[in-house]
Amino acid sequence: MEPVFFSIGLIIIVAGIGAYLARTLKQPLIPAYIIVGIILGPVLKIITDLNKLLKIKINHMKALEERHKRHPHHSND
């Protein structure tokens, strides 16, 4: 079995467990998913290099900025 498929499956299962616990404790789901990601990220070695994570974030922000330039939101004022 591919390690990628195993990782994805594990993430989905643990995220489901986290969501169940969050609902049981009447807490929002998003923080539960974030906590699962923080826990599983290093365990599965998804991203082990902080510089790599920062590059991904910077590229994402640049893409959002370019998208906003091409399609600016118009206010209803």
C-alpha positions as CSV (number, residue, x, y, z in Angstrom):
1,M,0.0,0.0,0.0
2,E,1.2,3.5,-0.9
3,P,2.3,5.5,2.2
4,V,0.4,8.5,0.8
5,F,-2.9,6.5,0.9
6,F,-2.2,5.3,4.4
7,S,-1.5,8.8,5.5
8,I,-4.7,10.2,3.9
9,G,-6.7,7.4,5.4
10,L,-5.2,7.9,8.9
11,I,-5.8,11.7,8.7
12,I,-9.5,11.1,7.7
13,I,-10.0,8.6,10.5
14,V,-8.4,10.7,13.2
15,A,-10.1,13.9,12.0
16,G,-13.4,12.0,12.3
17,I,-12.6,11.0,15.8
18,G,-11.6,14.6,16.6
19,A,-14.8,15.9,15.1
20,Y,-16.8,13.4,17.2
21,L,-15.1,14.4,20.4
22,A,-15.5,18.1,19.5
23,R,-19.3,17.7,19.0
24,T,-19.6,15.6,22.2
25,L,-17.9,18.4,24.1
26,K,-20.0,21.0,22.2
27,Q,-16.9,22.7,20.7
28,P,-16.4,24.0,17.1
29,L,-15.0,21.5,14.6
30,I,-12.4,23.7,12.9
31,P,-10.1,23.9,16.0
32,A,-10.5,20.1,16.4
33,Y,-9.3,19.7,12.8
34,I,-6.4,22.1,13.4
35,I,-5.3,20.2,16.5
36,V,-5.4,16.9,14.6
37,G,-3.2,18.4,11.9
38,I,-0.8,19.7,14.5
39,I,-0.6,16.3,16.0
40,L,-0.4,14.2,12.8
41,G,1.8,16.5,10.8
42,P,5.1,15.6,12.6
43,V,4.0,12.0,13.2
44,L,3.4,11.3,9.5
45,K,6.3,13.6,8.5
46,I,4.0,15.5,6.2
47,I,5.9,18.7,6.7
48,T,9.1,18.5,8.7
49,D,10.8,21.6,7.5
50,L,9.6,25.0,8.8
51,N,11.1,26.8,5.8
52,K,9.1,24.5,3.4
53,L,5.9,25.4,5.3
54,L,6.7,29.1,5.1
55,K,7.3,28.9,1.4
56,I,4.0,27.1,0.9
57,K,2.3,29.9,2.9
58,I,4.0,32.7,1.0
59,N,3.0,31.1,-2.4
60,H,-0.5,30.7,-1.2
61,M,-0.7,34.3,-0.1
62,K,0.7,35.4,-3.5
63,A,-1.9,33.3,-5.3
64,L,-4.7,34.9,-3.3
65,E,-3.3,38.3,-3.9
66,E,-3.2,37.7,-7.7
67,R,-6.7,36.3,-7.7
68,H,-7.9,39.4,-5.8
69,K,-6.3,41.7,-8.3
70,R,-8.0,39.9,-11.2
71,H,-11.4,39.7,-9.5
72,P,-11.8,42.4,-6.9
73,H,-14.8,42.3,-4.6
74,H,-17.3,45.0,-5.1
75,S,-19.0,46.4,-2.0
76,N,-22.7,47.0,-1.8
77,D,-22.3,50.6,-0.6
